[in-house]
Amino acid sequence: MPAERGVVLAMGTFDGVHRGHRAILKMAAARGKALGVPSLAMTFHKPPRLFFFPQPGPVLLTLPDEKAGLFKDIGVGLMDVLNFGKALAGLSADDFFARYVLRRWKAREVVVGYNFGFGRGRQGDARFLEEKGRAHGIPVHVVPPVTLKGVPVSSESIRAHLRAGELAPANAKLGYDYFLTAKVVRGAGRGRTLGYPTANLAVPEEKLVPRGVFAVRVTLSSGVEKGGMANVGVRPTLAVHDARPTVEAHLFNFKGSLVGKTLRVSLVKKIREERRFPSLSHLSRRLGLDASAARAAL
């Protein structure tokens, strides 16, 4: 937890760490640097509204470790992840401010987005924070919405794009290429028999990944980056009847085993939808075309 001298506190769910989130976090990092104190991002493991209105299937754009890396890249070195449940849902805005903002984080300044809400029934909003901040000598900075084509960027709209397989608008709202971080597990080796060996990724069930075939940039645990292509889907041509979509990545100009390694796979461009081919030879020929398209996109 923060040192006695306190922190500049950024509060939000920050799922996706999109352009709007980045404006909040950059301000927190800048204010922390100006005051000579750390900046800390308070976040939730899942969006609080999903506690009240659960959604089926994967919902998270960024897992906690992925968030921490993005925060650090922006300049926010500390993160505190709260699990939103009955206890937090029943906490009043006054109690939340006293318990967390004052005592737990010892905030010197606070940065939030224009639509941030907290406390039982969302009693606390930006205006509430400003009033409480004035009473305790804590400046509160409210960051206005970041818009694209006149519409505020939101995590929910990015989820909708990804569920619809619309990578380009999702990446535009994120401000970076959507990525997943996962460990490579041993597969059946079918890709190798087709001439395109793949790394089979054990993606956590909570992580939302769009379906299709993509041009990707893959960062190895060593920091080396490789171009490649990835398939996200149920592999209909192989008739393996996957219970849930699998993620397989083929790295260009790479030899060796990646089993047990953790990869970061950034989805650069969608090449096509996944489809069933009449035979493995047809699939192999299509993979050749996919590889050419992926190389051109990279």
Residue, then its C-alpha position, 0 to 999 in steps of 0.5 A: m500500500p502507499a507510503e505515508r506521504g500518500v498518493v495521487l489516486a486515479m479511480g475507475t474500473f479501467d477495463g480495456v485501459h482505452r483512450g478515455h482511461r488513458a487520459i485519466l491515468k496520464m493526469a494522475a501520473a503527471r500530478g504524482k510526478a509534480l508532487g513527488v509522490p506515487s500515483l495509484a490506480m484503484t480498479f475493480h476486477k470486474p465492472p461493478r454493474l456486472f454484479f447487479f446484471p451478470q452477462p454470460g460468457p467472457v466479459l473482460l477486456t483486460l485481466p489484472d496483470e494486463k492492466a498492471g502492465l498498461f498502467k505502468d507503461i502510462g506511468v502509474g506504478l501502483m495498482d489496487v484491485l477491489n473485488f466488487g461484492k455485497a460488502l462494497a455494494g452496500l457501502s455508502a459513498d461517505d464510508f467509501f471515501a473515509r475508508y479508502v480515499l482517506r485511510r487506505w490510500k491517503a490520497r493527496e489528489v484524486v483523478v476520475g472520469y466525468n461519469f465515475g460513480f461509487g457507493r451504495g446506489r452510486q450515491g457518490d459522483a464527481r461532484f460529491l468527490e469535489e465537495k468531499g475533497r474540498a472539505h479535506g484539502i484534497p484537489v479532485h480532477v474530473v477528466p471530460p469524455v474522450t470522443l471518437k466521431g462525437v461519441p464518448v469512448s466506452s468499454e461497453s462499446i469496445r466489448a460490443h465491437l469485439r463480440a461482433g468481430e469488429l477489430a478495427p473500431a475496437n482498436a481505434k477506441l483502445g488506442y492500441d492493438y487489442f491483445l491477450t496474454a496467455k501461456v502456451v499449452r501442448g496441442a495435438g500438432r495438427g497445425r504442424t501437419l498442415g505446414y503451419p505449426t501453432a502455439n496453443l494458448a490457454v486463454p483465461e475464460e474471463k477474457l473476451v477474444p473476438r473470433g476470426v483469423f488475424a494478423v498478429r504481433v507476438t511478444l515472447s517472454s524474452g521481449v522478442e517480437k514476431g509477426g504471425m497469424a492467429n485463429v480464434g474459433v472452434r476449428p470447424t474443418l478439423a471437426v474437433h468439437d471444441a467446447r469453447p473457442t480456442v486460440e492458436a498462433h503461428l509465428f513467422n520465421f520461428k523454430g522451437s518449442l513455446v510450450g510453457k511460455t507466456l506470450r502476448v498476442s496483439l491482434v493487428k488486423k482481421i483477415r477473415e472469418e473462421r469457416r469450414f473447408p471441404s478438406l484439409s488440403h483446401l484448408s492448407r491452401r487457404l492458410g497460405l493465403d492467410a499468411s500472405a495477407a498477414r505479412a502484408a498487414l504487418 
